[in-house]
């Protein structure tokens, strides 16, 4: 398990591209155009994977985190759960 200090804002969030975005609400609006803009910002972010992992591991609701929407994160979480239980990820 990862130490809780690893997830602290001081260690990675300050390096996120969204931290200096003029419109941070863009990441939480839910409007398709805004989601696409937020994901474009995330695309070149140096902490994208940490951000996405943080949101998945902490069951973060809403918003774009690491380029992933809430639906994306839920799908990943469901796949991980099925995998742990030995259930195939593909439907036959």
C-alpha positions in Angstrom: 0.0 0.0 0.0 1.2 3.5 -0.7 1.9 5.7 2.3 -0.8 8.4 2.8 1.9 11.1 2.6 2.4 10.2 -1.0 -1.0 11.6 -1.9 -0.5 14.8 -0.1 -1.1 18.0 -2.2 2.4 19.3 -1.4 4.0 16.4 -3.2 2.3 16.4 -6.6 -0.7 18.6 -7.0 1.3 21.8 -7.2 3.0 20.4 -10.3 -0.3 19.8 -12.1 -1.1 21.8 -15.2 -4.6 22.5 -13.9 -3.2 24.3 -10.8 -2.5 27.4 -13.0 -5.5 27.1 -15.2 -7.5 30.4 -15.4 -10.8 28.5 -15.2 -10.5 25.5 -12.8 -14.3 25.1 -12.9 -13.7 23.7 -16.4 -12.7 20.4 -14.7 -16.0 20.1 -12.9 -18.6 21.6 -15.3 -19.9 18.3 -16.9 -20.4 20.0 -20.2 -18.9 18.0 -23.1 -16.9 20.9 -24.5 -15.5 21.7 -21.1 -14.6 18.0 -20.5 -12.7 17.9 -23.8 -10.8 21.1 -22.9 -9.9 19.8 -19.4 -8.7 16.5 -20.9 -6.6 18.4 -23.4 -4.9 20.2 -20.5 -4.4 16.9 -18.7 -2.8 15.3 -21.8 0.5 17.1 -21.3 0.5 17.2 -17.5 3.6 15.8 -15.8 1.5 14.3 -12.9 -1.3 12.9 -15.0 -0.9 9.3 -13.9 -0.6 10.3 -10.2 -3.7 12.4 -10.5 -5.7 9.7 -12.2 -4.5 7.1 -9.6 -5.4 9.4 -6.7 -8.9 9.9 -8.0 -9.4 6.2 -8.6 -8.0 5.1 -5.3 -9.9 7.7 -3.3 -13.2 7.1 -5.2 -13.3 10.8 -6.2 -16.7 11.7 -7.5 -17.1 14.3 -10.3 -14.6 16.2 -12.4 -11.8 15.3 -14.7 -8.8 13.9 -12.9 -5.7 12.9 -14.9 -7.7 13.1 -18.0 -10.4 10.7 -16.8 -14.0 11.5 -16.2 -16.0 10.0 -13.3 -17.4 7.4 -15.7 -13.9 6.5 -16.9 -12.7 6.0 -13.3 -15.8 3.9 -12.4 -15.1 1.6 -15.5 -11.5 1.2 -14.4 -12.5 0.4 -10.9 -15.1 -2.1 -12.1 -12.5 -3.8 -14.3 -10.0 -4.0 -11.4 -12.7 -5.5 -9.2 -13.7 -8.1 -11.8 -10.0 -8.9 -12.3 -9.4 -9.5 -8.6 -12.4 -11.8 -8.5 -11.2 -13.8 -11.5 -14.1 -12.7 -13.6 -13.3 -12.1 -17.3 -13.6 -8.5 -18.4 -15.2 -9.4 -21.8 -18.7 -10.5 -22.1 -19.3 -13.6 -24.2 
